[in-house]
Amino acid sequence: MPELPEVETTRRILEPHLLGQTILRLEHTDPARYRRTELAEGRKVLSTSRRGKFILLELEGGLEAVIHLGMTGGFRFTRHRHTRLRVRLEGETLYYIDPRRFGKWWVVEKGDHDEIGLLGRMGPEPLSAAFTLPAFKQHLAQTSRKIKEVLLSQESVAGVGNIYADESLWMSRIHPQRPASSLKPAEIKRLHEAIKAVLEKAVRVGGSTLSDASYKQPSGESGYFQLEHNAYDKTDQPCHRPGCRGKIRKIVVGGRGTHFCPNCQRL
């Protein structure tokens, strides 16, 4: 599933194509999945933003288009066999693609996210000043859930999914099954710093394109952060941490494949 770096990369690339442009039509055949899109037609895009893994388009008339890419959603500038929705602009068409059809669109009154439950309970943006160490410590202290599950929940920090949770836990030397409330202040500080560092670097290089190539940038170019992975999808490979002789293992935590080094991320 596209996570914060992939969604932010997509938003940044799309913004110059959308900003100030009028959406002439949003063409699709699935009104249950792409809801009230007719309300966006004829309206200018005033701004683009991102919240967690959602892209938000502010529209004229107090409306907002909310886009969740799901597991395989994305945009292209050229026709694609998995196109599900076409964004007709003046002089250009953007193609929303989604091979597995888990993505969704909503057009709502700006800020009215009642039918999009996750947006209402999402934690702070990790690359913003709102992601403070004291608040992060307080949230983790209140739950005995496994730290990997807490990160995936989006409630302590927004936008972190399976790839970047594994990478952040590896960088901070924390076992993914540790109860969140068991983490010591120094460990929480390392994790807080790791989350920001991993996500910042991933955004700079366009996110991660895995072997299934389900995510690519709108131009069709791959992301490059997969070349920097230390844990995710590295099962049985030597740990890259200097001086560590462990090998990456894969287990299941919270229903998700989870990669870690048992030698330097001890339970």
MIKOLMAR-682605 format. One record per residue (C-alpha): x, y, z; residue in one letter. Coordinates in steps of 0.05 Angstrom, whole numbers, padded with zeros to 5 digits, always signed. Layout:
residues N
XYZa/...
//
This chain:
residues 267
+00000+00000+00000m/+00027+00070-00016p/+00049+00101+00049e/+00066+00173+00067l/+00128+00179+00021p/+00092+00150-00039e/+00029+00193-00028v/+00070+00256-00016e/+00112+00243-00078t/+00048+00234-00119t/+00018+00298-00090r/+00080+00340-00105r/+00083+00316-00176i/+00009+00327-00189l/+00005+00395-00157e/+00031+00437-00216p/-00018+00400-00261h/-00078+00413-00215l/-00067+00479-00180l/-00112+00533-00209g/-00141+00485-00260q/-00215+00473-00269t/-00238+00401-00265i/-00282+00393-00326l/-00304+00321-00313r/-00287+00262-00269l/-00304+00202-00311e/-00315+00133-00281h/-00367+00077-00276t/-00364+00063-00201d/-00404+00114-00160p/-00402+00069-00098a/-00326+00074-00096r/-00318+00144-00124y/-00371+00183-00087r/-00405+00248-00108r/-00350+00264-00158t/-00400+00302-00200e/-00398+00358-00147l/-00325+00372-00165a/-00340+00384-00239e/-00334+00456-00261g/-00295+00475-00198r/-00224+00502-00194k/-00170+00467-00151v/-00148+00518-00100l/-00096+00477-00063s/-00069+00407-00053t/-00048+00376+00012s/-00037+00308+00045r/-00062+00279+00111r/-00029+00212+00127g/-00041+00169+00066k/-00096+00214+00038f/-00090+00267-00017i/-00136+00327-00006l/-00156+00375-00062l/-00188+00440-00039e/-00241+00460-00090l/-00280+00524-00104e/-00346+00530-00067g/-00322+00502-00001g/-00314+00431-00026l/-00257+00381-00020e/-00238+00319-00058a/-00208+00265-00013v/-00168+00210-00047i/-00143+00146-00015h/-00099+00105-00061l/-00114+00038-00027g/-00065-00018-00041m/-00048-00005-00114t/-00077+00063-00131g/-00037+00118-00166g/-00037+00168-00223f/-00008+00169-00293r/-00001+00223-00346f/-00015+00173-00402t/-00069+00121-00415r/-00062+00057-00374h/-00099-00009-00377r/-00119-00005-00304h/-00150+00065-00309t/-00210+00071-00263r/-00223+00146-00265l/-00204+00202-00313r/-00192+00273-00289v/-00209+00318-00348r/-00175+00386-00344l/-00168+00442-00394e/-00117+00414-00443g/-00097+00353-00402e/-00124+00288-00374t/-00098+00253-00312l/-00110+00178-00305y/-00124+00148-00237y/-00105+00075-00239i/-00119+00020-00189d/-00108-00053-00209p/-00138-00083-00146r/-00194-00030-00137r/-00184-00015-00063f/-00176+00060-00072g/-00232+00109-00059k/-00252+00181-00074w/-00300+00226-00036w/-00323+00296-00052v/-00346+00329+00013v/-00356+00396+00046e/-00286+00420+00064k/-00265+00387+00130g/-00327+00343+00135d/-00294+00275+00143h/-00348+00239+00183d/-00354+00183+00132e/-00278+00175+00129i/-00267+00150+00200g/-00192+00145+00198l/-00183+00219+00182l/-00218+00237+00247g/-00174+00197+00293r/-00107+00204+00258m/-00046+00226+00297g/+00003+00282+00280p/+00040+00288+00215e/+00111+00260+00227p/+00145+00312+00184l/+00111+00370+00219s/+00123+00408+00284a/+00061+00374+00313a/+00099+00308+00319f/+00131+00323+00387t/+00170+00275+00430l/+00129+00289+00494p/+00063+00274+00459a/+00092+00211+00427f/+00117+00187+00495k/+00050+00199+00526q/+00013+00161+00472h/+00059+00100+00476l/+00056+00099+00552a/-00020+00090+00549q/-00021+00024+00511t/+00009-00045+00519s/-00003-00062+00446r/+00058-00084+00406k/+00096-00024+00380i/+00090-00046+00307k/+00014-00049+00315e/+00013+00020+00347v/+00052+00050+00289l/+00006+00019+00238l/-00057+00044+00274s/-00042+00116+00250q/-00064+00143+00318e/+00004+00158+00348s/+00033+00184+00282v/+00002+00190+00213a/+00024+00158+00148g/+00070+00103+00173v/+00054+00036+00142g/+00087-00032+00139n/+00150-00013+00102i/+00168+00048+00142y/+00148+00018+00209a/+00198-00038+00197d/+00252+00010+00174e/+00241+00057+00233s/+00242+00001+00284l/+00305-00028+00253w/+00339+00040+00256m/+00320+00050+00329s/+00339-00022+00348r/+00269-00038+00376i/+00236-00106+00369h/+00169-00099+00333p/+00134-00142+00386q/+00155-00099+00445r/+00094-00072+00484p/+00093+00003+00470a/+00087+00019+00544s/+00152-00020+00558s/+00195+00027+00517l/+00245+00068+00556k/+00251+00143+00544p/+00317+00134+00505a/+00284+00082+00460e/+00224+00126+00446i/+00271+00184+00429k/+00309+00139+00380r/+00244+00116+00349l/+00217+00187+00343h/+00280+00209+00308e/+00282+00146+00264a/+00211+00156+00239i/+00227+00227+00217k/+00294+00208+00186a/+00267+00148+00147v/+00207+00185+00120l/+00246+00248+00101e/+00296+00206+00061k/+00241+00164+00029a/+00205+00227+00005v/+00269+00255-00024r/+00279+00194-00069v/+00206+00184-00089g/+00184+00129-00043g/+00192+00053-00050s/+00176+00013-00112t/+00174-00061-00093l/+00182-00122-00138s/+00108-00122-00157d/+00117-00050-00184a/+00047-00033-00157s/+00072+00037-00139y/+00105+00083-00189k/+00109+00158-00195q/+00058+00191-00242p/+00111+00194-00296s/+00118+00119-00292g/+00187+00125-00259e/+00201+00081-00199s/+00216+00106-00130g/+00286+00091-00104y/+00280+00082-00029f/+00276+00006-00036q/+00351+00010-00050l/+00359+00037+00021e/+00317-00015+00057h/+00353-00047+00116n/+00296-00092+00141a/+00234-00093+00097y/+00234-00151+00048d/+00305-00171+00068k/+00288-00240+00098t/+00349-00283+00111d/+00397-00229+00087q/+00453-00204+00134p/+00436-00145+00178c/+00469-00081+00152h/+00483-00052+00220r/+00558-00045+00230p/+00584-00100+00276g/+00519-00140+00275c/+00523-00213+00253r/+00448-00225+00252g/+00403-00241+00194k/+00336-00209+00180i/+00276-00251+00200r/+00204-00246+00179k/+00146-00257+00227i/+00073-00234+00229v/+00053-00177+00275v/-00018-00151+00274g/-00032-00191+00211g/+00025-00159+00173r/+00091-00189+00150g/+00144-00158+00194t/+00220-00156+00183h/+00272-00146+00237f/+00340-00168+00262c/+00334-00213+00323p/+00407-00198+00341n/+00403-00123+00347c/+00328-00115+00358q/+00319-00159+00418r/+00253-00174+00451l/
//
